[in-house]
Amino acid sequence: MSETLRIVLSKLKNTEDWIVSVPEGRVEVLTIIERYNTKLSALTKFGLKDETYHWTQNYHFNFRLYEKLLCSVFDILEDGQLVEEADEILEIAKLTWPILGITEKLHDVFYAWVLFQKFAQTGEILLLKHTSLQIQKLQLHKDIKEIELYTNSFICSSDACGSNRALNLVDSALLKINVWCRQQLENYHAYFRKSNYLIFESMLNVVLLSATSLAEDDGEEEAMVIESPVVSTPESKLIHLLIVRSIQAAYKQALISSDGQSKTEFKHPLTVLANELKLVAEKECTAFSPILHKYYPEAQRVALIFLHLLYGQQLELFLERTDHLEYSKEILAASNNFELFVAQKIYSVYTEDVGSSLSSYLKPYMIGRFSSPLILQWLHAQHENVLEWTKRTIEIENWEPLSSHEKQATSVVEVFRIIEETVDQFFNSSLPLDIVHLRSLLIGITSSLQVYLIHIENQQVSGSTLLPGAPVLTRYAESMNPFAKKKLIEPTVPEENVATKLNNLTVPKLCVKLNTLQFIRDQLDSIEEGIKHSWISVLSAAKLLDYLSCMASGRAISKKSVTI
């Protein structure tokens, strides 16, 4: 039979002989081919209904043809959209299953693959959702043994995770979808913006669905800086891996960006890096963590602790050196702001739950240990400046009212302006403050006002200088000698400096000084209220840092420890 077929096929190849041959010869050739094809088609391998030899021998062509057929569901006028007749087209495509050797499971995987390829081209989220539905259908299939053997007989070679793997066709398609999506999700801070956060959630769902049908990748846990909790499920381990890799990628990008910005903004790279990582943490907490938290409750904690750890490594290297002291206050302030932000975000989600195994990766920066001497040094310098400014302004004061509506002296307004600036700079330093710093601030304010008030007091004269002498008594008294000679009252001439003071003690100037004293009293009340309000914020920040220390050490948190 094979020899006869070889002769017949040689006749077909010879075009001239085929053209000049008589019709009966052509019929004979085609009949022989038909008989051979019928016999060949009857050679089944799996014993399935309608199975033919061509199902397994020509599957490359069959599957490619069916894939092209499924592409008919897309609208050629609106890219990324399905036509309204998509369901009808799929029903018609099912008619080709016996011819092309397609099973329901193969149909689902081909349709998922076609939809996903179109999504990768257009970014249409509806296609990704349809892909997810098709993958869910694949997991629900419970084929009989023969159909399962047939479906799994198509072996493909797939490159994934740095190695070449031999998988059946279904797993190979799912692996390619999974790998493509994971490449996006392993750097989701770079690939996803506010406009496509919905795609992020759908893509995450696709990855989780497709991963359930694939074997776990070996060695991924060992490569992570922060390991997932021991009791984690495969789903949570996968999300943990995506978070760690994405945060690491975002950190590297922030590191590169901070070097460039530091040159244009004339700031130290660590200061810019702290601000950049704060933006990364904000985006993580507002956009990604709420979605990831549904599948992995520790998602936000992992991201924030990892960011805190990465920046801490850079900060530690800086603090070990002493060649950048001029940047110390700036860097410590930015670092403290970032650490407070991390602590506040962790507390807002996990409150007093500090028992996580992830807390072992948390290392507080201990900014207060480095910043406390700097703050005291700054306060000392500031006290000298305020004192000098107070003396300078009061020496040139002529005790004229500031305006027709404001009757106090100009100098006292200037003194309180610089005092308020000092207080604002003190509380806006973004550094950890304690009671020692507050006392030093208040001592400086008190010293300046004492100098001012003493100067006002020195410009006055004693009451005896201003009041006239008491007149001689005219009332009769038995003890008095009526014949005694009365003493004359001799007027006293005041000293020169007292006379100068008396000349300056006009009623308008005395009124200005009284108004100035009242202004000082009112301003002190206002400054006191401002300091009390700011000190509440300082205590809240201190409690947040204590909360972070409790997490790192595993200590229990008292009910009064943190109040946000």
Secondary structure, DSSP 8 states (H G I E B T S, - for coil): -HHHHHHHHHHHH-HHHHHHS-HHHHHHHHHHHHHHHHHHHT--SS--TT--HHHHHSHHHHHHHHHHHHGGGB-SSSTT-B-TTHHHHHHHHHTTHHHHT--HHHHHHHHHHHHHHHHHHH--HHHHHHHHHHHHHHHH----HHHHHHHTT-EEEEEETTEEEEEEHHHHHHHHHHHHHHHHHTTHHHH--GGGHHHHHHHHHHHHHHHTTS---TTTTTT-SS---TT--HHHHHHHHHHHHHHHHHHHHHHHHHHHHHHHHT--HHHHHHHHHHHHHHHIIIIIHHHHTTT-TTHHHHHHHHHHHHHHHHHHHHHH--TTGGGHHHHHHHHHHHHHHHHHHHHHHHTT----GGGGG-----HHHHHHHHHHHHHHHHHHHHHHHHHHHHHT----BSSSS--SBHHHHHHHHHHHHHHHHHHTS-S---HHHHHHHHHHHHHHHHHHHHHHHHTS--HHHHS-------S--TTS-TTS-----------HHHHHHHHH--HHHHHHHHHHHHHHHHHHHHHHHHHHHHHHHHHHHHHHHHHHHHHHHT----TTT---
